[in-house]
């Protein structure tokens, strides 16, 4: 059925169903990866794991702290086991993105470009040859799926508990945005991005309740985390350039590279904060109640037909 609630489906049951489906998708994405399929498969698996963790956060009050901690920790560890090729891919993509903007001559970063490409090729080779991380991720995914199938989530407080989770996710996003505005450090901005992901994935789950409103809102959340993700990737790229400073022909080339990155990060952050002010304009309780109302109207309308 996909990553969305179904009409007439008890909300907690729908979330568990979506969780199981995403874990199945993650496992399928990791099956027998070779060569060029590796990066795409790992990317899809990591994306499914992040969606799954958003669902677990929404179910936190129903699961209880102990089950929540086990479920969330297991999937976090699965994602980390798959991260070996991500940084290498991000660095190459980030550098190509900077060059595409035309503010830097390719010759300025020719040495860095060559080094990062070689490191990415090696990372992919090792990841393909070493099956351990993938096996570890698959084991954790399977264990998470088995646990989810056994969860007892029935009860009159299902909806209230999920709405409490939604309120908490939205409030955390607001607080992370304010913290990043006061101190736009790479760490603060990255923490905010993780909470924006939760918001975007939640909006996708509930989008069928009012697609004309919620699908564009989910798309804006996607744009928000893309902006913050691009900013974070440029931080990694700047650090990589500094560590590999010997590949630059002149110190002035490295300085010019850092200047271009700093200017681009300023643009990304300005756009991110402007968009964030819109996405997080509600009070958390009001936001959750609005989503709850739309879900109720959607279900009632379906029953009346």
C-alpha positions, 0 to 999 in steps of 0.5 A: 500500500505504500508509505501512507495511511489507508482510509478506515485503518486504525492509525496505529495499525496503519503505522505498523503496516507502513513500518513493516512495508518499509523494512521489507523495502529496505531488505529488498534494496540490499539483496545481491547488490553488485557494482553500480547497483551498490550506491543506489541500493544502499541509498534506498535502504537507508531512506526506508530505514529513516522512514521507519524510524519516523514511524517508531517515533510516532508510536513511542507512547504506545510502545513504551520507553524500553521497546521504543529504545530497542526498536529505534536503536536497532534501526539506527545501527542498521543505517550506520552499518550501511554508511561506508560508501555514503560519505565518498559519494557525497563528497564527489557529488558536492564537488561536482555541484560546486563546479556546476555553478560556474564560480570556480575553475575546474583547474583550481580543484583538479587534484581534489576532484581526482583524489575524491573520485579515486577514494569513492571507487575504492569505497565502493570496491570494499563495500562490494567485497565485504559482505559483513556490513550488509549482513549486519544491516539485514539481520537488524532489519529482520529482527525489527520486522519480527518485533513489529509484527508482535507489537500489541498496539490496540487500545482506546488511546491509540489516536491520542498516543500517536497525536502526542508523538506528532506534537512532540516531533513538530515541537522538536523541529521548532526548537531545533530551528530556533537553536540553529538560528541562534547558533548556525553551527554545522551540528545545530543545522544537521540536528534540525535537518533530522527533525525536518525529515520526521516532519516530511515523512509524517506529512507523507503518511497522512497526505491521503487525508487531504492530498491537495494540501498535504502533498505540497506541504510534504514537498516543501518539507522535502525541499527544506531537508534538501537545503539543509542536507546540501549545507551539511554536505558542503561542510564535509566537503570543506573539511575533506579539502582541508585534510587533503590540502596537499592536492591543491597546487597553491594555497590560494586555490584552497582558500578560493575553494573555501570562499565559494563553499562559504558563500553557497552555504550562506545562500542555502541557510538563508533559504532554509530559515525562510522556509522553516519559518513557514513550515513551523509557523503553528503551535505544536498542539494546533498542528497535531489537532489539525492533522487529526481533524483532517484524518477524521473528516477523511474517514467519515466522508469515506464511510458516508459514501 
